[in-house]
């Protein structure tokens, strides 16, 4: 038995909810998602001078991509919204932090630039605040540990690895407020495509698995559920082609497509421990029906075949832009 096969998923604590507690939890989830969507739309509107640089990623992008295929599904609970920022289209003026302040937002994390929350929630614990992250892909963020380097925009955005493809695999979509929001006016914005979102999720899952022994709580079933939803609503051959093409055209991205493809195949198709696969399949059957597992398995087999020609047997795990 390999070391990986010895890994066991974390056991969730079992609590008896008070009467009506489950219904209240669902209401709270819907409200947190609604507030997060409202924050996202308000931020996009206030960053109008730099709209061309913005791409929706994360939970809101996943929901935007899957909701037409699974219309009965409601957005999963989230307090976070994420915008990828292409620094090539960001001028030194106006100052992003001033634009965010005009939207009633302030830096929300003392140690992490680029995270903003409502000033009205200043006294709220960090984990309870509704926040939005402005994130520059690491390959384009310059030197520095946390802050992205954008000329004239000091500490306006953070940086992250894995979201690079969102600058290229994206298309415009009308982003609607969620039910319950009194302002139902939509806004058009670029939203990351399936391939970009799967690469980002693969990088996140890879890092969480590496940290699993020390911090198992960071490996969340929600991330794998998003992976499964993206599989159910995409063509595996198109996804594989997009990953490969963008990384071939953009040499600064190095082996990102290979890294992501290897994570997807190894963790969701071949890993016998089921660490991320089993929670994904259980949740997908609840959201999309009993045949979801069969559809995901078929997607994975086709993706494995479609990517095998360019996917190396051993993924290049170096970060983009490093030796």
Buried (B, 14 or more C-beta within 10 A) or exposed (E): EEEEEEBEBBEEEEEEEEEEEEEEEEEEBBEBBBBBBBBBBBBBBBBEBBBEBBBBBBBBBBBBBBBEEBEEEBBBBBBBBBBBBBBEEBEEEBEBBEBBBEBBBBBBBEEBBBBBBBEEBEEEEEEEBBBBBBBBBBBBBBEEEBBBBBEEBBBBBBBBBBBBBBBBBBEEBEBBBBEBBEEEEEBEBBBBBBBBBBBBBBBBBBBBBEEBEEEBEBBBBBBBBBBBBBBBBBBBEEBBBBBBBBBEEBEEBBBBBBBBBBBBBBBBBEBEBBBBBBBBBBBBBEBBEEEBBEBBBEBBEBBBEBBEEBBEEEBEEEBBBEE
